[in-house]
Amino acid sequence: MTQAVTQRFDWKAMAARVLEGVPVTREEALAIVQANDDELLDILHAAFLIRKKYYGKKVKLNMIINAKSGLCPEDCGYCSQSIVSEAPIDKYAWLTKEKILEGAREAINRKAGTYCIVASGRRPTDKEIDHVVEAVKEIRDTTSLKICCCLGFLNEEHAKKLAEVGVHRYNHNLNTSAANYANITTTHTYEDRVDTVTKVKASGMSPCSGAIFGMGETDEEAVEIAFSLRELDADSIPCNFLNAIDGTPLEGKKELNPRKCLKLLAMMRFVNPTKEIRISGGREVNLRHLQAIGLYAANSIFVGDYLTTAGQEPVSDWQMIEDLGFEIEECAL
């Protein structure tokens, strides 16, 4: 990785310019990522000024249900559900509609405002889309949860069906930079992912797209991901930090420390000031004791478990938010 910069920046002044509508440059964003650790608190304070302007001290909670696990033909090197993974995970076909509805009720119990229905695989079939549509109809009729789906690549017809039934948001991460993409996945391309995000936007659903940091990208490529997401106008940006699961091609890869993760979150906030920045997969193992501080830049987290890895207990997340003096943006029943 590139060495930390020695030039000093006035981070607060940079934040003030962002709040006046002046975008940061790639050079400024790179300076955030490469700043010396002794500037970290100043950077986070500046990021918080932007976060507070648009989101106050509210924290959005999201909950995932893994509606279909494993059995995926893609070779994504980070994923325990891919065809090349030897990780010992549960593998199952689609959960019943009743199980998906149970998950929605659990999301409310965990104080989540958004319920994320996720399924492994390259793209959904017509039958799978219809299965999701039926579950979403009932969730929308009985709760005020926002629904996010992450089902793989979409065509226009499937995107339209999901939008019409009331799916608020669709997640399809870019994951890494265009330059680094072939090092992570070979069964599809970076452009394939951009195409699905574009179809999501065209359907009227809110585009959710983010990154997984720590997969061999350079600092410059990490910045490029943030700018690509800005150009795509993603409304919600999950920032994942690689949890290198045993049995996956990226097993044992460890490039991040908590301070670097915080700089990446701050950089993402500076580059995408008005967007929902979510601390996502890998936060517990990468941010560790500094998880709470990440919310000075981010305004959203997942609560509970992830797809195949365990998360922090919801009560610990609630306490973390309370200890910061922040408050949960709860779902109204």
Residue frames relative to the residue before (quaternion, step in Angstrom):
aa qw qx qy qz dx dy dz
M 1.0000 0.0000 0.0000 0.0000 0.00 0.00 0.00
T 0.5903 -0.5923 0.4158 0.3575 3.56 -1.17 0.61
Q 0.5323 -0.6346 0.4597 0.3204 3.57 -1.09 0.74
A 0.6101 -0.5712 0.4096 0.3657 3.56 -1.20 0.59
V 0.5077 -0.6503 0.4761 0.3044 3.55 -1.11 0.73
T 0.3538 -0.7346 0.5405 0.2075 3.55 -1.20 0.57
Q 0.5483 0.6143 -0.4027 0.3997 3.60 1.22 -0.37
R 0.3440 -0.7370 0.5468 0.1989 3.57 -1.00 0.84
F 0.1451 -0.7737 0.6128 0.0689 3.55 -1.00 0.88
D 0.3881 -0.6618 0.5819 0.2698 3.55 -1.25 0.51
W 0.2389 -0.8304 0.4876 0.1251 3.55 0.10 1.33
K 0.6387 0.5297 -0.3309 0.4494 3.58 1.00 -0.78
A 0.6510 0.5001 -0.3124 0.4780 3.56 1.01 -0.79
M 0.6140 0.5383 -0.3391 0.4672 3.57 1.10 -0.72
A 0.6465 0.5111 -0.3131 0.4720 3.59 0.99 -0.84
A 0.6323 0.5374 -0.3296 0.4504 3.57 1.00 -0.82
R 0.6449 0.5082 -0.3221 0.4712 3.59 1.01 -0.76
V 0.6224 0.5309 -0.3379 0.4655 3.58 1.03 -0.79
L 0.6776 0.4929 -0.2883 0.4634 3.58 0.94 -0.87
E 0.6485 0.4799 -0.3083 0.5040 3.56 1.26 -0.35
G 0.6172 -0.5919 0.3264 0.4027 3.56 1.30 0.05
V 0.5322 0.6061 -0.4156 0.4203 3.57 1.27 0.29
P 0.3356 -0.7698 0.4997 0.2122 3.63 -0.40 1.14
V 0.4897 -0.6193 0.5101 0.3413 3.56 -1.16 0.54
T 0.4454 -0.6625 0.5309 0.2843 3.54 -1.22 0.50
R 0.6564 -0.4817 0.3873 0.4327 3.55 -1.27 0.16
E 0.6276 0.5429 -0.3331 0.4476 3.56 1.04 -0.74
E 0.6649 0.4872 -0.3025 0.4786 3.58 0.98 -0.82
A 0.6393 0.5189 -0.3250 0.4652 3.58 1.00 -0.80
L 0.6452 0.5127 -0.3184 0.4685 3.58 0.99 -0.81
A 0.6220 0.5496 -0.3392 0.4427 3.58 1.05 -0.74
I 0.6071 0.5408 -0.3534 0.4626 3.60 1.08 -0.65
V 0.6892 0.4919 -0.2812 0.4517 3.57 0.83 -1.02
Q 0.7703 0.3745 -0.1797 0.4838 3.57 1.00 -0.83
A 0.3816 0.7491 -0.4730 0.2637 3.60 1.25 0.11
N 0.5701 -0.5700 0.4667 0.3637 3.54 -1.24 0.52
D 0.6129 -0.5905 0.3859 0.3560 3.56 -1.11 0.68
D 0.6384 0.5425 -0.3522 0.4173 3.59 1.05 -0.60
E 0.6410 0.4864 -0.3337 0.4912 3.60 1.28 -0.02
L 0.4108 0.7674 -0.4392 0.2223 3.56 1.27 -0.16
L 0.6800 0.4855 -0.3135 0.4512 3.60 0.83 -0.86
D 0.6285 0.5192 -0.3388 0.4697 3.59 1.04 -0.68
I 0.6406 0.5208 -0.3190 0.4654 3.58 1.01 -0.80
L 0.6810 0.4865 -0.2917 0.4630 3.58 0.90 -0.90
H 0.6105 0.5336 -0.3520 0.4676 3.58 1.06 -0.68
A 0.6609 0.4989 -0.3039 0.4711 3.57 0.95 -0.87
A 0.6448 0.5087 -0.3195 0.4726 3.60 0.98 -0.81
F 0.6377 0.5390 -0.3246 0.4443 3.56 1.05 -0.78
L 0.5911 0.5659 -0.3720 0.4381 3.60 1.07 -0.64
I 0.6607 0.4779 -0.2981 0.4962 3.57 1.06 -0.77
R 0.6537 0.5252 -0.3091 0.4486 3.57 0.87 -0.97
K 0.6722 0.5113 -0.2958 0.4464 3.57 0.91 -0.94
K 0.6022 0.5749 -0.3536 0.4264 3.58 1.04 -0.73
Y 0.7997 0.3274 -0.1479 0.4810 3.57 0.85 -0.96
Y 0.8175 0.2219 -0.0913 0.5235 3.60 1.09 -0.61
G 0.4027 -0.7217 0.4825 0.2901 3.59 1.23 0.02
K 0.6730 -0.4399 0.3590 0.4740 3.56 -0.89 -1.01
K 0.3709 0.7272 -0.4836 0.3158 3.55 1.20 0.58
V 0.1282 -0.7604 0.6321 0.0759 3.55 -1.17 0.70
K 0.2678 -0.7616 0.5728 0.1418 3.55 -0.77 1.08
L 0.1964 -0.7721 0.5954 0.1038 3.57 -0.97 0.90
N 0.1083 -0.7783 0.6181 0.0241 3.54 -1.05 0.90
M 0.1150 -0.7903 0.5961 0.0832 3.59 -1.06 0.67
I 0.2943 -0.7600 0.5635 0.1349 3.54 -1.02 0.95
I 0.0594 -0.7181 0.6842 0.1123 3.51 -1.29 0.54
N 0.3155 -0.7355 0.5727 0.1774 3.56 -0.90 0.98
A 0.1532 -0.8630 0.4783 0.0547 3.54 0.17 1.36
K 0.7673 0.0608 -0.0569 0.6358 3.58 1.28 -0.30
S 0.1075 -0.8559 0.5058 -0.0026 3.57 -0.46 1.18
G 0.8295 0.1529 -0.1427 0.5180 3.54 -0.96 0.95
L 0.6794 0.5335 -0.3355 0.3759 3.55 -1.23 -0.58
C 0.4490 0.7073 -0.4341 0.3312 3.59 1.17 0.56
P 0.3879 -0.7555 0.4808 0.2180 3.62 -0.83 0.93
E 0.5573 0.6196 -0.3931 0.3886 3.61 1.24 -0.15
D 0.3592 -0.7628 0.5040 0.1873 3.59 -1.17 0.56
C 0.1485 0.8158 -0.5420 0.1366 3.60 1.04 0.75
G 0.4340 -0.7705 0.4129 0.2178 3.56 -0.53 1.23
Y 0.6726 0.5073 -0.2899 0.4541 3.58 1.19 -0.47
C 0.6937 0.5584 -0.2451 0.3833 3.55 1.20 -0.60
S 0.4041 -0.7280 0.5099 0.2159 3.56 -0.86 1.00
Q 0.6655 0.5083 -0.2996 0.4571 3.59 1.26 -0.26
S 0.5175 0.6783 -0.4021 0.3323 3.59 1.27 -0.14
I 0.6704 -0.5224 0.3581 0.3866 3.53 -1.29 0.39
V 0.7051 0.4518 -0.2684 0.4761 3.61 1.14 -0.52
S 0.5387 0.6388 -0.3956 0.3810 3.57 1.27 -0.08
E 0.1873 -0.7601 0.6120 0.1124 3.54 -1.14 0.75
A 0.3391 0.7542 -0.4936 0.2695 3.56 1.25 0.34
P 0.4176 -0.7200 0.4955 0.2483 3.62 -0.94 0.86
I 0.1822 0.7960 -0.5502 0.1747 3.58 0.18 1.28
D 0.5752 -0.5352 0.4723 0.3995 3.54 -1.30 0.23
K 0.0871 -0.7812 0.6171 0.0367 3.57 -0.97 0.88
Y 0.1848 0.7870 -0.5667 0.1592 3.56 -0.72 1.04
A 0.5147 -0.6042 0.5103 0.3310 3.52 -1.27 0.49
W 0.8109 -0.3385 0.1752 0.4441 3.55 -1.29 -0.02
L 0.4655 -0.6278 0.5508 0.2930 3.52 -1.13 0.74
T 0.5586 -0.5905 0.4573 0.3608 3.56 -1.17 0.52
K 0.6529 -0.4921 0.3909 0.4229 3.53 -1.28 0.31
E 0.6315 0.5491 -0.3356 0.4326 3.59 0.99 -0.79
K 0.6529 0.5037 -0.3141 0.4705 3.60 1.01 -0.80
I 0.6366 0.5143 -0.3285 0.4715 3.58 1.02 -0.75
L 0.6454 0.5079 -0.3141 0.4763 3.59 1.06 -0.76
E 0.6043 0.5398 -0.3478 0.4717 3.59 1.07 -0.70
G 0.6350 0.5378 -0.3224 0.4512 3.56 1.01 -0.80
A 0.6245 0.5399 -0.3354 0.4540 3.58 1.04 -0.75
R 0.6569 0.4961 -0.3124 0.4741 3.57 0.98 -0.81
E 0.6406 0.5133 -0.3241 0.4702 3.57 1.06 -0.73
A 0.5914 0.5635 -0.3638 0.4476 3.60 1.08 -0.66
I 0.6528 0.5010 -0.3094 0.4767 3.58 0.99 -0.82
N 0.6298 0.5376 -0.3273 0.4553 3.58 1.02 -0.82
R 0.7097 0.4393 -0.2495 0.4911 3.57 1.10 -0.71
K 0.4902 -0.6986 0.3869 0.3493 3.58 1.37 0.18
A 0.3727 0.7214 -0.4929 0.3126 3.55 1.17 0.60
G 0.3209 -0.7405 0.5592 0.1896 3.54 -1.13 0.69
T 0.7581 0.2663 -0.1534 0.5752 3.56 1.26 -0.43
Y 0.1863 -0.7712 0.6060 0.0588 3.53 -0.95 1.02
C 0.1698 -0.8269 0.5350 0.0337 3.55 -0.58 1.22
I 0.1556 -0.7843 0.5981 0.0536 3.58 -0.54 1.22
V 0.0240 -0.8300 0.5528 -0.0708 3.54 -0.39 1.31
A 0.0041 -0.7920 0.6105 -0.0088 3.57 -1.04 0.77
S 0.4450 -0.6780 0.5167 0.2743 3.55 -1.01 0.82
G 0.5174 0.6405 -0.4707 0.3170 3.56 -1.26 0.36
R 0.6213 -0.5666 0.3956 0.3695 3.55 -1.26 0.38
R 0.7647 -0.1782 0.1466 0.6017 3.56 0.90 -0.97
P 0.5159 -0.6579 0.4429 0.3238 3.62 -1.07 0.58
T 0.4357 -0.6499 0.5538 0.2848 3.54 -1.25 0.53
D 0.6831 -0.4453 0.3606 0.4528 3.58 -1.29 0.13
K 0.6571 0.5197 -0.3088 0.4503 3.58 0.95 -0.90
E 0.6620 0.5017 -0.3106 0.4621 3.59 0.96 -0.81
I 0.6218 0.5239 -0.3393 0.4731 3.58 1.03 -0.73
D 0.6542 0.5085 -0.3139 0.4635 3.59 0.93 -0.87
H 0.6177 0.5425 -0.3384 0.4579 3.60 1.06 -0.75
V 0.6677 0.4828 -0.2950 0.4839 3.59 0.94 -0.87
V 0.6301 0.5507 -0.3326 0.4349 3.57 0.96 -0.88
E 0.6685 0.5001 -0.3114 0.4540 3.60 0.89 -0.88
A 0.6569 0.4958 -0.3137 0.4735 3.59 1.00 -0.78
V 0.6591 0.5158 -0.3131 0.4490 3.58 0.92 -0.89
K 0.5949 0.5725 -0.3672 0.4284 3.60 0.99 -0.77
E 0.7139 0.4552 -0.2671 0.4602 3.56 0.80 -1.01
I 0.6256 0.5252 -0.3428 0.4640 3.60 1.01 -0.74
R 0.6759 0.4939 -0.2923 0.4623 3.57 0.93 -0.89
D 0.6594 0.5169 -0.3070 0.4514 3.59 1.09 -0.68
T 0.7932 0.3523 -0.1449 0.4751 3.58 1.07 -0.71
T 0.7746 0.2130 -0.1452 0.5776 3.62 1.23 -0.17
S 0.4139 -0.6729 0.5368 0.2962 3.55 -1.32 0.05
L 0.2793 0.7708 -0.5196 0.2404 3.56 1.20 0.48
K 0.3497 -0.6552 0.6143 0.2667 3.52 -1.20 0.55
I 0.2579 -0.7801 0.5577 0.1183 3.56 -0.98 0.88
C 0.0659 -0.7523 0.6550 0.0275 3.50 -1.02 0.96
C 0.1332 -0.7814 0.6037 0.0847 3.59 -1.00 0.77
C 0.0371 -0.7552 0.6541 0.0188 3.54 -1.21 0.64
L 0.1243 0.8437 -0.4933 0.1713 3.53 0.11 1.36
G 0.6629 -0.4796 0.3136 0.4819 3.59 1.23 0.16
F 0.7794 -0.3032 0.2393 0.4934 3.55 -1.26 -0.41
L 0.1971 -0.7900 0.5745 0.0835 3.56 -1.08 0.82
N 0.2569 -0.6940 0.6340 0.2247 3.51 -1.26 0.47
E 0.7198 -0.4601 0.2910 0.4307 3.59 -1.26 0.22
E 0.6503 0.5330 -0.3238 0.4338 3.59 0.96 -0.84
H 0.6785 0.4815 -0.2921 0.4718 3.57 0.90 -0.90
A 0.6306 0.5283 -0.3310 0.4623 3.57 0.99 -0.80
K 0.6511 0.5191 -0.3129 0.4569 3.58 0.98 -0.86
K 0.6446 0.5277 -0.3239 0.4484 3.61 0.94 -0.86
L 0.6725 0.4927 -0.2984 0.4647 3.56 0.90 -0.92
A 0.6522 0.5145 -0.3169 0.4578 3.57 0.96 -0.84
E 0.6772 0.5190 -0.2982 0.4280 3.58 0.90 -0.93
V 0.6909 0.4687 -0.2884 0.4689 3.59 1.05 -0.68
G 0.6320 -0.5834 0.3193 0.3979 3.59 1.24 -0.08
V 0.3369 0.6962 -0.5504 0.3144 3.59 1.14 0.49
H 0.3445 -0.7863 0.4826 0.1738 3.52 -0.53 1.19
R 0.8240 0.0788 0.0403 0.5597 3.56 0.91 -0.96
Y 0.1364 -0.7678 0.6193 0.0913 3.56 -1.17 0.62
N 0.2390 -0.7866 0.5588 0.1093 3.54 -0.84 1.06
H 0.1849 0.7289 -0.6476 0.1232 3.51 -1.03 0.93
N 0.2232 -0.8339 0.4936 0.1055 3.56 -0.04 1.31
L 0.4560 -0.6231 0.5548 0.3100 3.53 -1.24 0.55
N 0.2803 -0.8163 0.4449 0.2391 3.56 1.25 -0.66
T 0.7869 -0.1572 0.1253 0.5834 3.60 0.69 -1.00
S 0.6963 -0.4714 0.3283 0.4302 3.55 -1.28 0.02
A 0.6483 -0.5069 0.3905 0.4126 3.55 -1.25 0.36
A 0.6681 0.5231 -0.2996 0.4362 3.57 0.99 -0.85
N 0.7298 0.4246 -0.2272 0.4853 3.59 1.09 -0.71
Y 0.4716 0.7525 -0.4069 0.2137 3.56 1.24 -0.43
A 0.6834 0.5019 -0.3034 0.4347 3.58 0.85 -0.91
N 0.5957 0.5600 -0.3611 0.4485 3.60 1.23 -0.32
I 0.7156 0.4423 -0.2247 0.4917 3.56 1.24 -0.46
T 0.8061 0.0326 0.0537 0.5884 3.57 0.98 -0.92
T 0.1344 -0.8054 0.5712 0.0839 3.59 -1.00 0.78
T 0.6199 0.5891 -0.3403 0.3911 3.60 1.20 -0.36
H 0.7625 0.0640 -0.1225 0.6321 3.57 1.30 0.04
T 0.4565 -0.7040 0.4878 0.2409 3.57 -1.27 0.23
Y 0.6698 -0.4529 0.4100 0.4221 3.51 -1.38 0.20
E 0.6578 0.5242 -0.3105 0.4428 3.58 0.95 -0.90
D 0.5807 0.5674 -0.3748 0.4476 3.60 1.11 -0.59
R 0.6722 0.4958 -0.2962 0.4633 3.56 0.96 -0.85
V 0.6266 0.5259 -0.3314 0.4701 3.57 0.98 -0.82
D 0.6308 0.5515 -0.3295 0.4352 3.59 1.00 -0.84
T 0.6704 0.4824 -0.3131 0.4689 3.61 0.93 -0.81
V 0.6255 0.5202 -0.3491 0.4649 3.62 0.95 -0.77
T 0.6414 0.5240 -0.3189 0.4607 3.59 1.01 -0.80
K 0.6528 0.5026 -0.3113 0.4737 3.60 0.99 -0.80
V 0.6048 0.5516 -0.3487 0.4564 3.58 1.06 -0.74
K 0.6647 0.5030 -0.3028 0.4619 3.57 0.86 -0.94
A 0.6705 0.5169 -0.2995 0.4400 3.57 0.92 -0.93
S 0.6512 0.5318 -0.3114 0.4430 3.60 1.13 -0.64
G 0.5412 -0.6130 0.4092 0.4049 3.57 1.19 -0.46
M 0.5263 0.5938 -0.4310 0.4298 3.58 1.25 -0.05
S 0.5184 -0.6256 0.4841 0.3247 3.55 -1.20 0.55
P 0.3431 -0.7614 0.5076 0.2119 3.63 -0.71 1.00
C 0.0910 -0.7565 0.6473 0.0206 3.53 -0.96 1.03
S 0.2105 0.7744 -0.5670 0.1856 3.57 -0.60 1.11
G 0.0448 0.8257 -0.5571 0.0766 3.54 -0.90 0.93
A 0.5450 -0.6232 0.4865 0.2791 3.51 -1.30 -0.47
I 0.2220 -0.6825 0.6629 0.2132 3.48 -1.44 0.18
F 0.1850 -0.8019 0.5619 0.0835 3.55 -0.47 1.19
G 0.7115 0.4478 -0.3338 0.4263 3.54 -1.19 0.60
M 0.5635 0.6070 -0.3810 0.4110 3.59 1.23 0.41
G 0.7502 -0.4131 0.2198 0.4672 3.57 1.00 0.78
E 0.4684 0.6751 -0.4542 0.3442 3.57 1.23 0.06
T 0.4601 -0.6379 0.5313 0.3149 3.58 -1.17 0.52
D 0.6663 -0.4645 0.3762 0.4459 3.57 -1.26 0.16
E 0.6382 0.5317 -0.3227 0.4537 3.56 1.00 -0.81
E 0.6639 0.4911 -0.3040 0.4750 3.59 1.02 -0.76
A 0.5936 0.5486 -0.3645 0.4624 3.59 1.11 -0.62
V 0.6431 0.5029 -0.3092 0.4877 3.57 1.01 -0.82
E 0.6377 0.5427 -0.3279 0.4373 3.57 0.96 -0.85
I 0.5990 0.5499 -0.3595 0.4577 3.60 1.06 -0.71
A 0.6653 0.5150 -0.3063 0.4453 3.59 0.87 -0.96
F 0.6853 0.4702 -0.2867 0.4766 3.58 0.96 -0.83
S 0.6042 0.5427 -0.3567 0.4618 3.60 1.07 -0.62
L 0.6584 0.4955 -0.3037 0.4783 3.58 1.01 -0.82
R 0.6130 0.5272 -0.3485 0.4742 3.58 1.09 -0.64
E 0.6666 0.5018 -0.3037 0.4601 3.58 0.94 -0.87
L 0.6687 0.4781 -0.2911 0.4894 3.59 1.10 -0.68
D 0.3121 -0.7785 0.4812 0.2548 3.58 1.30 -0.35
A 0.1376 0.7966 -0.5667 0.1593 3.56 0.91 0.96
D 0.4006 -0.7379 0.4939 0.2259 3.59 -0.84 0.98
S 0.7800 0.1617 -0.0649 0.6010 3.55 1.09 -0.79
I 0.1091 -0.8209 0.5605 0.0022 3.56 -0.79 1.07
P 0.1786 -0.7822 0.5892 0.0959 3.60 -0.30 1.21
C 0.1548 -0.7617 0.6245 0.0763 3.56 -0.91 0.98
N 0.0782 -0.7976 0.5980 -0.0107 3.54 -0.33 1.32
F 0.1808 -0.7479 0.6283 0.1151 3.55 -1.18 0.62
L 0.5501 -0.6827 0.3564 0.3230 3.54 -0.56 1.21
N 0.1098 -0.7172 0.6868 0.0436 3.49 -0.97 1.08
A 0.2110 -0.8390 0.4906 0.1045 3.55 0.08 1.33
I 0.1835 -0.8367 0.5118 0.0658 3.53 0.03 1.36
D 0.5176 -0.6335 0.4807 0.3157 3.56 -0.97 0.89
G 0.7571 0.3513 -0.2766 0.4764 3.55 -0.93 0.94
T 0.6361 0.4689 -0.3339 0.5138 3.57 1.31 -0.07
P 0.6562 -0.5257 0.3545 0.4091 3.63 -1.15 0.41
L 0.7121 0.4258 -0.2612 0.4934 3.61 1.11 -0.54
E 0.2477 0.7881 -0.5195 0.2185 3.57 1.24 0.34
G 0.8272 0.2406 -0.1900 0.4709 3.57 -0.99 0.92
K 0.5166 0.6378 -0.4307 0.3752 3.60 1.22 -0.14
K 0.0771 0.8009 -0.5828 0.1139 3.57 -0.69 1.09
E 0.0769 0.8439 -0.5194 0.1106 3.56 0.02 1.31
L 0.7187 0.4712 -0.2296 0.4568 3.56 1.20 -0.49
N 0.1050 -0.7239 0.6689 0.1321 3.50 -1.39 0.32
P 0.7015 -0.4870 0.2840 0.4359 3.63 -1.13 0.36
R 0.6534 0.5248 -0.3271 0.4365 3.61 0.97 -0.76
K 0.6408 0.5075 -0.3263 0.4747 3.58 1.03 -0.74
C 0.6208 0.5438 -0.3385 0.4521 3.57 1.01 -0.77
L 0.6564 0.5110 -0.3083 0.4615 3.57 0.97 -0.85
K 0.6417 0.5092 -0.3260 0.4719 3.59 1.01 -0.74
L 0.6375 0.5204 -0.3263 0.4651 3.58 1.03 -0.75
L 0.6403 0.5101 -0.3214 0.4759 3.59 0.99 -0.77
A 0.6538 0.5046 -0.3118 0.4698 3.57 0.95 -0.87
M 0.6323 0.5313 -0.3280 0.4587 3.58 0.97 -0.85
M 0.6605 0.5073 -0.3124 0.4570 3.57 0.93 -0.90
R 0.6399 0.5151 -0.3259 0.4679 3.60 1.04 -0.72
F 0.6517 0.5085 -0.3202 0.4629 3.60 0.94 -0.81
V 0.7049 0.4648 -0.2704 0.4626 3.59 0.91 -0.90
N 0.7848 0.1888 -0.0769 0.5853 3.60 1.08 -0.78
P 0.0760 -0.8902 0.4446 0.0646 3.58 0.73 1.08
T 0.7525 0.4126 -0.2269 0.4605 3.61 0.97 -0.77
K 0.6042 0.6250 -0.3315 0.3667 3.57 1.25 -0.26
E 0.5417 -0.5737 0.4936 0.3657 3.54 -1.30 0.39
I 0.0954 -0.7782 0.6203 0.0251 3.57 -0.65 1.15
R 0.0954 -0.8341 0.5433 0.0039 3.56 -0.53 1.21
I 0.3161 -0.6953 0.6093 0.2131 3.56 -0.93 0.91
S 0.0828 -0.8605 0.5015 -0.0344 3.54 -0.36 1.28
G 0.8637 -0.0898 0.0499 0.4933 3.57 -1.09 -0.70
G 0.7981 0.3043 -0.2381 0.4624 3.53 -1.07 0.81
R 0.4333 0.7195 -0.4727 0.2667 3.61 1.17 0.01
E 0.6560 0.5352 -0.3259 0.4207 3.57 0.96 -0.82
V 0.7523 0.3967 -0.2160 0.4796 3.59 0.96 -0.85
N 0.7171 0.4247 -0.2573 0.4892 3.61 1.19 -0.34
L 0.7279 0.3734 -0.2327 0.5259 3.59 0.94 -0.84
R 0.1215 -0.8464 0.5067 0.1100 3.54 1.22 -0.61
H 0.8553 -0.0717 0.0535 0.5103 3.63 -0.73 -1.01
L 0.6624 0.4931 -0.3076 0.4727 3.60 1.24 -0.13
Q 0.2694 0.7938 -0.5075 0.1994 3.60 1.22 0.31
A 0.6752 0.5256 -0.3104 0.4141 3.56 0.78 -1.02
I 0.6483 0.5444 -0.3270 0.4199 3.57 0.96 -0.87
G 0.5642 0.6176 -0.3787 0.3960 3.58 1.16 -0.55
L 0.6338 0.5547 -0.3319 0.4248 3.58 1.15 -0.54
Y 0.5051 0.5990 -0.4505 0.4278 3.58 1.22 0.11
A 0.7138 0.3551 -0.2396 0.5541 3.59 1.26 -0.34
A 0.7446 0.3547 -0.1899 0.5326 3.58 0.92 -0.95
N 0.2332 -0.7827 0.5591 0.1427 3.57 -1.23 0.40
S 0.7439 0.3239 -0.1778 0.5569 3.57 1.27 0.24
I 0.0107 -0.7779 0.6281 0.0141 3.57 -1.18 0.62
F 0.4507 -0.5879 0.5701 0.3552 3.51 -1.39 0.11
V 0.1994 -0.7653 0.6015 0.1129 3.54 -1.09 0.73
G 0.7584 0.2963 -0.2528 0.5227 3.54 -0.83 1.01
D 0.7690 -0.3730 0.2632 0.4475 3.56 -1.27 -0.40
Y 0.4399 -0.6466 0.5523 0.2888 3.51 -1.37 0.32
L 0.7967 -0.3045 0.1867 0.4875 3.60 -1.14 -0.43
T 0.8192 -0.0061 0.0314 0.5726 3.58 0.77 -1.02
T 0.6821 0.4249 -0.2901 0.5197 3.60 1.25 0.18
A 0.5208 -0.6593 0.4549 0.2952 3.54 -1.16 0.65
G 0.2576 -0.7434 0.5970 0.1569 3.53 -1.14 0.71
Q 0.6843 -0.4439 0.3742 0.4411 3.53 -1.34 -0.16
E 0.5843 -0.5656 0.4357 0.3858 3.59 -1.13 0.53
P 0.5756 -0.6188 0.3990 0.3557 3.63 -0.88 0.84
V 0.6414 0.5331 -0.3440 0.4314 3.60 0.94 -0.81
S 0.6234 0.5297 -0.3391 0.4646 3.59 1.11 -0.62
D 0.6360 0.5079 -0.3256 0.4811 3.59 1.06 -0.72
W 0.6387 0.5199 -0.3328 0.4593 3.58 0.94 -0.83
Q 0.6702 0.4968 -0.2973 0.4643 3.56 0.94 -0.92
M 0.6146 0.5526 -0.3385 0.4499 3.58 1.01 -0.80
I 0.6729 0.4916 -0.2900 0.4706 3.57 0.92 -0.92
E 0.6536 0.5087 -0.3069 0.4688 3.57 0.97 -0.86
D 0.6538 0.5294 -0.3168 0.4380 3.59 0.94 -0.87
L 0.6416 0.5201 -0.3151 0.4674 3.58 1.15 -0.59
G 0.4561 -0.6509 0.4745 0.3784 3.56 1.18 -0.49
F 0.5056 0.6139 -0.4312 0.4261 3.57 1.29 0.40
E 0.2489 -0.7673 0.5644 0.1753 3.59 -1.26 0.03
I 0.5128 -0.6495 0.4768 0.2964 3.52 -1.17 0.70
E 0.3235 -0.7002 0.6033 0.2026 3.52 -1.08 0.85
E 0.1319 -0.8603 0.4903 0.0459 3.55 0.13 1.30
C 0.5236 -0.5988 0.5124 0.3236 3.49 -1.37 0.40
A 0.3334 -0.7318 0.5570 0.2077 3.57 -0.85 0.95
L 0.3983 -0.7305 0.5027 0.2345 3.59 -0.86 0.95
